[in-house]
Amino acid sequence: MISLLLSMLRARRGQAVVLALLAMFAVAAAVAAPAYLQAVDRSIIAGQAETAAARERSLTISAVVDPRKEGELNFGDVARGVVDLPGFDQVFSGEFPAVGIEPDRVRATRVTYRQDACAHLTVVAGRCLVGSGDVVLGEAAAARLHLAPGDAITLTFATLGGSNSNPTYAPAGAPARLTVVGTYRPADSVETYWGDHAYFAPDSAGRPGEPAFISAATFAAIDHGATNVAVDLTAGPAALSAAALPDTRRRLTELRGRTRNLGSGIVITTGLPNLFERIDASQDLARRSVPAGAAPLLLLAYAVLFIAADYATQGRRPELAVVALRGTRWWTRWWLTLGEGLVALLIGGLAGCVAGQLLVAAVVAWRFPGVGAPVFTLEALRYAPVALLIAVASALVAQRRHLTAPVAGLLRRIRGRGTGWRARAGEAVVAVLAAAATLQLFLAGGSLTGVAVAAPALVIFALALGTARAVTPLARLVGAWALRRGRLATGLAALQLARRPGAQRLILLLVAAVAVLGYAVTATDLAARDRDLAAQIATGAPRVLTVADMDRDQLLRAVRAADPDGKYAMAVVADLPRGRPGEAPRLAVDSTRLAVVPTWLDAYGDPDPAALAARLRPPVRDVGVDLPGRDLAVDATVTGARPDNPIGLTLVFSTKTGRAVADLGVVHNGTGTYSQRVADCAEGCRLVAVHLRNADPTASATRITIVLNAVRTINPPATAAAGAQLAGADRWRASGATLSAAPDGLRITVDAPDGLPNGVWVQPADVPLPLPVATTAPDATISGFDGLDVPVTTAAHLKAVPRLGTAGTLVDLEYAERLATDSGIARAPEVWLGPAAPPDALNRLAAQGLVVVGDSGIADTRARLATQGPALSLWFHVLAGALAVLLAAGGLALVIAVDRRDRRADLAVLRGQGLSRRTAGRVALWTYPALVLASAPPGLATALIAWRLTGWALPVFGEPMPDLPLPHWPTGPAVPLSWLLTLALLVTVAASTARATTTPPRTAHSTAP
């Protein structure tokens, strides 16, 4: 029996090879998915580690230690906590405040030791640190303090004391005599080396931070008390590789435990968990996306295998009939029928285990070089047995009816068309499953879990089955139409397809294959465009610099000073408080640069940013009160003040270094002068707001009238204009009070039965109100910088806002700042740089006191998104689509080859009836190419329909993104080009295979020419 089986395989080795190849495809697809996921996991780790921000790769262990106290933590306690973290670069540091060179005790010198600091400083004059007693000062600080290399200075450890309103530093140690050996500027203030210590952040006076750097020996020699010590660690490639990452996570967890045991004095600050979470999220999304791409390939492989097994057995039906006529036992008959195919399937399955991993290795080497994924792993073979069993089951089901058919049925040349109830029931089941999977996809919000993973595959096959069902009647109609018009070749070809059930199966195969590739190319093309659009919108400008926290007005002034012509830099504040639940995010920008700095896209909906900027910045009124000195006074006449409900008076000023607040205390009935020295107004300031409040927060009904006679300076004396600026109620606006003109100033009338929970704010009416905004969702009010409601008017309706996406509001930073009543501090302010930014833009900004703490751009965002799981997993969809087309080509060639004998016989009969050789040749040659051409448009339509129903659920981003105006349909050349190439390949296969079907010779009874 074995020798007979081997003889059968040799005799029909072509069919055996085809079955083996199809089984290899099915098993390879099942092996490729987990193998590809393993490679993607490694690539995600490598890509995310490479594109992670510095804070996401850093870890800081810090503590406050006092070397004067015994039994307390010391520097060694902190250091011992990190010795067990291999792959991390470690930098030790310590710092304490000192007095001695600053002209007053309000500010202290930040004396700092940082390991290997000289390698990261640019020495401007003198030299860097060499021995004990050396100190290097910042360039600006040395110029301000009139110090130069060679000068001797004395620094003394200091502690902060004094009152809360007037804190000062006092000496608390032995003086240390040091020598200034050089001045410096940081080589790169945002490099990872400096950690999160904000060494160069502006001080309270707006000056750039410049620590006094000393050596370790000097640091140990200076008498000092409580000291901030830290160890900064930066994870290198060795710590964040795929092999080392689990161990790094474990060691980090253990480190947290060890530091907790040392007490609450040690603090760990790290962004590594954020990086780990993003890696996990990307890997999870890849594990959802890759199976969605493998499912249609597997279904197609089993469908082709079913057709191939059916057609291979179809060619052996006379042989099986002879075996049945001889009365062979059923098990022998079954073995002779199934054994040949089973051997081929087993050989193909074993080859698929290797081929799948080799194919993935080739794709990984091409798309993800340097990942280092192993070529063969046992983990990738976990689904191979299941895939092989399903392949065998498919072949058995295909051959079942040949085994059970009677001898007469086996001898018939014409087979049933498969239109019985079983075929219809199977198609109905596929349609129901497709509908259920799509419904689950919608109900689950796009989560690719459960049966929803197979939704794209099921939709494709349901549509392909519907298309195939329409082939027979359509071909019959075309054949009849062609014969009536004398087009004999076309009519005969169409009728031949209509009477063969294989045509339906071929249409199913071809439509599904074209659709699988079209779906994959659509997904990949749209995802690439989505990522590009997301990078441009979510970033906002070609380059975005995050600067240290500072006053918003100071930010505006500094950026405008660095770029006085407004050609490349724009101040931006994106972290605005939301005063109301559900309020859309807001972006405040210096709109004078809106036309040249942001990447302005058609997706925003307003094609002219210059015109938009003009609408956001209508002319302002010059109604402010400018004061030239720091000794300020307010002349006011008060009526209605009550001792049981004291009212406090506060003035808010805008200075060159930010906001300043003067608390003038409680007002009293009658005319009086309220004065205070505001140090930050020494170089002049402008009145921003007048604030009245209940000094007693439990007070209720408040009724008081205050006439502001003048807001002036004492030294230098106020001019007459300073008081006159208060006249005219139309020059001011108020919330919670009524304004009116008084003969000698501005009258503020407060009538608040429920008290003043938010106080009364009086501000200059310089900025137009309602405030012009550009928004995606018009609203009557927005929350300002201070969290209070600001009435707005829609100057432009946008489809999207830079950085914020389809839900956001764009306001002018300067106008929003003038309306604000808070301290004026911007959290994580930004400077956007346009395409015209010069190479020294950072130096120009630094010269204006801006300290850059973050630097990213569109290219960085695009690169980060491209290394995440969704982007990497889509390449498997393309691979699956290409394999689907190859499967279809192989199935097409097999069907044409099996049909060859029957078609020759049919044509021989027609030739005997007078059919010309030319017409017979055209029928033989173009029947199946025409079928391919007929299936191509439905295949493309199926791909687009399936994409519209399910493609939205495929993940595109591996991190949260704002709502974006993403495109829904492909517009580039990728989809039509791939469709044309697929069509050309399948037509070529059909034509070349059909050409092997030679036209039979004319019979002896034929008289046809």
JOMOBEL-V668222 format. One record per residue. RES is the residue in three letters. D_FIRST is the distance of its C-alpha to the first C-alpha in Angstrom with 2 decimals. Layout:
res = (RES RES)
d_first = (D_FIRST D_FIRST)
//
This chain:
res = (MET ILE SER LEU LEU LEU SER MET LEU ARG ALA ARG ARG GLY GLN ALA VAL VAL LEU ALA LEU LEU ALA MET PHE ALA VAL ALA ALA ALA VAL ALA ALA PRO ALA TYR LEU GLN ALA VAL ASP ARG SER ILE ILE ALA GLY GLN ALA GLU THR ALA ALA ALA ARG GLU ARG SER LEU THR ILE SER ALA VAL VAL ASP PRO ARG LYS GLU GLY GLU LEU ASN PHE GLY ASP VAL ALA ARG GLY VAL VAL ASP LEU PRO GLY PHE ASP GLN VAL PHE SER GLY GLU PHE PRO ALA VAL GLY ILE GLU PRO ASP ARG VAL ARG ALA THR ARG VAL THR TYR ARG GLN ASP ALA CYS ALA HIS LEU THR VAL VAL ALA GLY ARG CYS LEU VAL GLY SER GLY ASP VAL VAL LEU GLY GLU ALA ALA ALA ALA ARG LEU HIS LEU ALA PRO GLY ASP ALA ILE THR LEU THR PHE ALA THR LEU GLY GLY SER ASN SER ASN PRO THR TYR ALA PRO ALA GLY ALA PRO ALA ARG LEU THR VAL VAL GLY THR TYR ARG PRO ALA ASP SER VAL GLU THR TYR TRP GLY ASP HIS ALA TYR PHE ALA PRO ASP SER ALA GLY ARG PRO GLY GLU PRO ALA PHE ILE SER ALA ALA THR PHE ALA ALA ILE ASP HIS GLY ALA THR ASN VAL ALA VAL ASP LEU THR ALA GLY PRO ALA ALA LEU SER ALA ALA ALA LEU PRO ASP THR ARG ARG ARG LEU THR GLU LEU ARG GLY ARG THR ARG ASN LEU GLY SER GLY ILE VAL ILE THR THR GLY LEU PRO ASN LEU PHE GLU ARG ILE ASP ALA SER GLN ASP LEU ALA ARG ARG SER VAL PRO ALA GLY ALA ALA PRO LEU LEU LEU LEU ALA TYR ALA VAL LEU PHE ILE ALA ALA ASP TYR ALA THR GLN GLY ARG ARG PRO GLU LEU ALA VAL VAL ALA LEU ARG GLY THR ARG TRP TRP THR ARG TRP TRP LEU THR LEU GLY GLU GLY LEU VAL ALA LEU LEU ILE GLY GLY LEU ALA GLY CYS VAL ALA GLY GLN LEU LEU VAL ALA ALA VAL VAL ALA TRP ARG PHE PRO GLY VAL GLY ALA PRO VAL PHE THR LEU GLU ALA LEU ARG TYR ALA PRO VAL ALA LEU LEU ILE ALA VAL ALA SER ALA LEU VAL ALA GLN ARG ARG HIS LEU THR ALA PRO VAL ALA GLY LEU LEU ARG ARG ILE ARG GLY ARG GLY THR GLY TRP ARG ALA ARG ALA GLY GLU ALA VAL VAL ALA VAL LEU ALA ALA ALA ALA THR LEU GLN LEU PHE LEU ALA GLY GLY SER LEU THR GLY VAL ALA VAL ALA ALA PRO ALA LEU VAL ILE PHE ALA LEU ALA LEU GLY THR ALA ARG ALA VAL THR PRO LEU ALA ARG LEU VAL GLY ALA TRP ALA LEU ARG ARG GLY ARG LEU ALA THR GLY LEU ALA ALA LEU GLN LEU ALA ARG ARG PRO GLY ALA GLN ARG LEU ILE LEU LEU LEU VAL ALA ALA VAL ALA VAL LEU GLY TYR ALA VAL THR ALA THR ASP LEU ALA ALA ARG ASP ARG ASP LEU ALA ALA GLN ILE ALA THR GLY ALA PRO ARG VAL LEU THR VAL ALA ASP MET ASP ARG ASP GLN LEU LEU ARG ALA VAL ARG ALA ALA ASP PRO ASP GLY LYS TYR ALA MET ALA VAL VAL ALA ASP LEU PRO ARG GLY ARG PRO GLY GLU ALA PRO ARG LEU ALA VAL ASP SER THR ARG LEU ALA VAL VAL PRO THR TRP LEU ASP ALA TYR GLY ASP PRO ASP PRO ALA ALA LEU ALA ALA ARG LEU ARG PRO PRO VAL ARG ASP VAL GLY VAL ASP LEU PRO GLY ARG ASP LEU ALA VAL ASP ALA THR VAL THR GLY ALA ARG PRO ASP ASN PRO ILE GLY LEU THR LEU VAL PHE SER THR LYS THR GLY ARG ALA VAL ALA ASP LEU GLY VAL VAL HIS ASN GLY THR GLY THR TYR SER GLN ARG VAL ALA ASP CYS ALA GLU GLY CYS ARG LEU VAL ALA VAL HIS LEU ARG ASN ALA ASP PRO THR ALA SER ALA THR ARG ILE THR ILE VAL LEU ASN ALA VAL ARG THR ILE ASN PRO PRO ALA THR ALA ALA ALA GLY ALA GLN LEU ALA GLY ALA ASP ARG TRP ARG ALA SER GLY ALA THR LEU SER ALA ALA PRO ASP GLY LEU ARG ILE THR VAL ASP ALA PRO ASP GLY LEU PRO ASN GLY VAL TRP VAL GLN PRO ALA ASP VAL PRO LEU PRO LEU PRO VAL ALA THR THR ALA PRO ASP ALA THR ILE SER GLY PHE ASP GLY LEU ASP VAL PRO VAL THR THR ALA ALA HIS LEU LYS ALA VAL PRO ARG LEU GLY THR ALA GLY THR LEU VAL ASP LEU GLU TYR ALA GLU ARG LEU ALA THR ASP SER GLY ILE ALA ARG ALA PRO GLU VAL TRP LEU GLY PRO ALA ALA PRO PRO ASP ALA LEU ASN ARG LEU ALA ALA GLN GLY LEU VAL VAL VAL GLY ASP SER GLY ILE ALA ASP THR ARG ALA ARG LEU ALA THR GLN GLY PRO ALA LEU SER LEU TRP PHE HIS VAL LEU ALA GLY ALA LEU ALA VAL LEU LEU ALA ALA GLY GLY LEU ALA LEU VAL ILE ALA VAL ASP ARG ARG ASP ARG ARG ALA ASP LEU ALA VAL LEU ARG GLY GLN GLY LEU SER ARG ARG THR ALA GLY ARG VAL ALA LEU TRP THR TYR PRO ALA LEU VAL LEU ALA SER ALA PRO PRO GLY LEU ALA THR ALA LEU ILE ALA TRP ARG LEU THR GLY TRP ALA LEU PRO VAL PHE GLY GLU PRO MET PRO ASP LEU PRO LEU PRO HIS TRP PRO THR GLY PRO ALA VAL PRO LEU SER TRP LEU LEU THR LEU ALA LEU LEU VAL THR VAL ALA ALA SER THR ALA ARG ALA THR THR THR PRO PRO ARG THR ALA HIS SER THR ALA PRO)
d_first = (0.00 3.79 5.43 5.02 6.15 8.65 9.75 10.49 12.39 14.27 15.17 16.48 17.57 20.91 19.75 17.57 20.71 22.85 20.90 20.95 24.63 25.43 23.88 25.83 28.94 28.61 28.16 30.74 33.22 32.83 33.29 36.10 38.34 38.96 38.99 41.57 43.56 43.78 45.16 47.49 48.82 49.78 51.24 53.28 54.77 55.66 57.06 59.07 60.50 61.54 63.19 64.69 68.44 70.34 71.21 67.53 66.84 70.00 71.11 74.73 75.98 79.70 82.54 86.30 87.62 91.18 91.73 95.15 93.75 92.25 89.14 87.90 84.79 85.04 83.18 81.00 79.75 78.40 76.98 75.07 73.09 71.24 70.40 66.92 65.87 64.17 63.71 66.98 70.08 73.12 76.71 79.55 82.64 85.82 88.78 92.08 95.06 98.22 101.64 104.02 103.41 103.16 106.59 106.24 104.44 102.55 99.67 98.33 96.66 92.96 92.75 89.15 87.16 83.69 81.57 81.41 83.43 84.95 81.60 81.52 85.17 86.88 90.23 92.93 95.85 96.26 93.27 90.75 90.81 91.26 93.10 94.74 97.33 95.67 95.02 93.77 94.85 93.47 95.00 96.51 97.70 99.42 101.19 102.25 103.56 105.13 103.21 102.02 100.40 102.82 104.40 104.65 103.77 103.89 101.17 101.46 98.80 99.65 98.79 98.94 101.76 104.47 104.26 101.31 103.21 104.34 101.89 102.96 101.82 103.97 103.83 102.23 101.93 103.59 104.02 101.84 103.15 100.50 100.57 99.07 97.17 95.50 94.60 91.14 89.00 85.33 82.94 80.53 81.60 78.20 75.99 73.92 76.11 78.98 76.93 78.44 81.92 83.58 85.79 86.90 87.23 90.67 93.30 95.51 97.77 94.93 94.98 91.68 90.77 91.40 91.05 93.06 90.42 91.23 89.40 87.95 90.94 93.40 91.54 91.83 95.47 96.79 98.06 96.06 95.04 92.24 89.70 86.54 83.83 80.27 77.09 75.19 71.54 69.34 65.57 64.17 60.65 59.75 60.57 58.88 55.61 52.36 51.86 55.48 56.17 55.02 57.14 60.09 59.93 59.88 62.77 64.77 64.43 65.52 68.44 69.66 69.64 71.59 74.21 74.69 75.49 78.21 79.97 80.59 82.45 79.30 77.76 74.37 74.08 70.79 68.82 65.50 64.39 64.80 62.52 59.95 60.12 59.61 56.60 55.11 55.88 54.28 51.11 50.98 51.42 48.67 46.29 47.12 46.98 43.76 41.52 43.32 42.15 38.57 38.12 38.24 35.88 33.28 33.75 33.47 30.33 28.62 30.08 28.79 25.34 25.48 26.65 24.12 21.14 22.84 23.59 20.19 18.69 21.80 20.98 17.67 19.48 19.72 15.99 15.58 18.44 16.85 13.78 16.52 18.69 16.30 16.54 13.00 13.37 14.38 11.98 8.96 11.36 12.29 9.02 8.54 12.20 12.73 9.99 11.26 14.75 14.43 13.40 16.31 18.58 18.14 18.89 21.79 23.07 23.40 25.12 27.37 28.69 30.08 31.00 33.01 35.17 35.65 36.74 39.21 40.49 41.26 43.04 44.96 46.05 47.31 48.95 49.92 50.65 51.81 50.14 48.10 45.05 42.15 39.12 36.51 37.18 35.17 37.36 35.90 32.34 33.39 32.17 28.98 26.68 28.36 28.01 24.28 23.84 25.99 24.01 20.74 22.81 24.24 20.93 19.85 23.26 23.07 19.84 21.00 23.05 20.39 18.25 21.36 22.94 23.61 22.51 26.03 25.92 22.68 24.43 27.54 28.29 30.80 29.67 31.93 34.07 33.29 36.88 36.28 37.62 34.61 35.07 38.80 38.50 36.31 38.90 41.67 40.09 39.92 43.54 44.71 43.04 44.64 48.00 47.72 46.77 49.62 52.03 51.14 51.73 55.21 56.05 55.00 57.17 54.34 52.60 48.93 47.68 45.26 43.89 46.57 44.47 42.10 45.06 44.91 41.18 41.56 44.63 42.96 39.95 42.24 44.37 41.41 40.05 43.52 43.67 40.30 41.44 44.41 42.46 41.72 45.32 46.75 44.61 45.54 49.21 49.03 47.36 50.00 52.78 51.58 51.29 54.80 56.14 54.43 52.01 49.13 46.65 47.22 47.06 43.82 42.16 43.38 42.36 38.90 38.53 40.07 37.59 34.49 33.48 32.05 35.65 36.45 33.60 34.62 38.20 37.19 35.27 38.10 40.95 39.44 38.75 42.27 43.72 42.02 43.39 46.72 47.07 46.42 48.88 51.43 51.20 51.51 54.32 56.32 55.87 57.24 60.20 60.70 60.85 63.27 65.46 65.34 66.36 69.31 70.49 69.89 71.58 74.34 75.46 74.08 75.30 76.41 78.53 79.03 82.45 84.05 85.67 89.02 91.52 90.42 93.69 93.48 89.96 91.25 94.16 92.13 89.50 92.18 94.11 91.07 90.36 93.77 92.70 89.78 87.23 84.33 84.80 84.88 85.64 83.24 83.15 79.95 80.40 82.74 83.26 82.20 85.01 83.29 79.87 77.33 79.56 77.78 77.89 80.61 80.99 84.44 84.85 87.74 87.41 89.77 86.70 84.21 84.01 83.19 81.23 78.40 75.33 76.35 73.45 73.31 71.45 74.79 76.23 79.62 79.51 82.87 83.16 86.69 87.85 86.09 87.93 91.22 90.50 89.67 92.89 95.85 99.23 100.52 104.11 105.98 107.39 106.51 108.95 108.84 110.47 111.42 111.70 110.39 113.36 112.72 114.90 114.70 117.90 117.29 119.35 117.85 118.88 117.31 115.96 115.94 115.92 113.44 110.95 111.17 109.57 108.15 108.37 105.76 105.49 102.28 102.65 100.41 101.13 99.86 97.63 96.44 97.80 100.84 102.17 105.81 106.42 110.09 110.35 111.87 114.23 117.67 120.06 122.38 122.18 120.73 118.91 115.53 114.54 111.90 110.89 107.40 106.52 103.69 106.24 108.20 107.05 107.38 105.27 104.89 105.23 101.89 102.68 105.26 103.86 105.78 104.31 105.29 106.20 105.64 102.07 103.18 105.84 105.50 107.91 109.03 111.83 113.32 114.66 114.57 116.21 114.91 118.00 116.47 113.59 115.07 115.21 118.06 117.85 118.04 120.00 118.42 119.55 120.74 117.55 115.46 117.08 117.27 113.49 113.24 115.30 113.62 111.20 109.03 108.25 106.41 103.78 103.36 100.92 102.57 106.10 108.44 109.98 113.34 115.90 118.84 122.05 121.26 117.47 114.28 114.43 111.38 111.66 109.27 109.11 106.08 106.46 103.20 103.95 102.21 98.70 97.71 101.23 102.96 101.86 104.19 102.87 104.12 103.15 101.97 98.32 97.74 96.73 94.41 92.35 90.37 86.62 83.49 80.89 77.67 79.00 82.76 84.64 88.33 88.34 86.38 86.90 88.87 88.67 90.73 88.54 91.28 90.72 91.63 92.13 90.24 90.13 87.07 87.92 84.44 81.25 78.21 74.53 73.88 75.94 75.18 73.67 73.67 71.41 71.87 74.05 77.14 80.72 82.38 86.01 88.48 88.77 92.49 93.40 91.24 92.78 96.31 95.56 94.16 96.33 94.17 94.39 92.60 89.86 86.59 83.43 81.00 82.86 81.24 82.25 80.12 80.18 79.71 78.35 81.83 82.09 83.41 81.75 84.57 84.35 83.65 86.68 88.86 87.72 88.21 91.74 92.47 91.39 87.86 85.36 81.80 79.30 76.24 75.04 72.14 71.45 69.18 67.05 66.66 65.66 63.21 61.62 61.44 59.75 57.24 56.09 55.46 52.22 52.45 53.02 50.26 47.65 48.18 46.63 43.30 43.83 44.31 41.17 39.22 40.84 39.90 36.25 36.40 37.62 34.88 32.30 34.05 34.06 30.33 29.70 32.21 30.63 27.18 28.75 30.78 27.90 25.78 28.92 29.68 28.18 29.86 33.07 33.13 32.86 35.62 37.81 37.32 38.68 41.54 42.30 42.55 45.04 47.15 45.95 47.14 44.86 46.67 46.24 42.55 42.10 44.01 41.92 38.68 40.12 42.05 40.17 38.25 41.01 43.33 41.05 41.20 44.97 45.27 43.32 45.27 48.57 47.01 44.99 48.21 49.99 47.23 47.58 51.34 51.23 48.73 50.95 54.04 52.48 50.80 51.71 55.02 53.22 51.65 53.84 55.92 58.30 57.73 61.35 63.89 65.39 68.24 67.50 66.95 67.12 63.53 62.18 59.66 58.24 57.19 59.79 58.74 56.57 53.43 51.94 52.69 51.68 48.28 47.80 48.68 46.37 43.47 44.32 44.57 41.15 39.37 41.30 40.44 36.70 36.94 39.10 37.16 33.81 35.50 37.20 33.88 33.78 35.83 38.09 36.80 39.09 41.68 40.77 42.92 44.64 45.55 49.12 48.85 50.27)
//
